[in-house]
Amino acid sequence: MKLDKRAFGLAAGILAGMGIFLMTNLLLITGSEGNLVSNLRRIYFGYSLSFLGSLLGLVWGFVDGFIVGWIFAFLYNLFVCSKS
């Protein structure tokens, strides 16, 4: 069975982007700043612990998730379909 690379990338991108968005807003509500924020500041340009930062994290997370999901589906198809 082959995976659709675009669909898998979209699903992974949506999950990653929403995860960062929700975690950032949860940290805003609770008023705490963990290691997540400091690590994401180093990785994502413009990210901060704010609502605007959560929107930027959503975009960056989607892009990262899409790329990783697409590569995963590509490699899966490459290795599984080459066996049969």
Beta strands, then each sheet from edge to edge (+ up, - down):
end
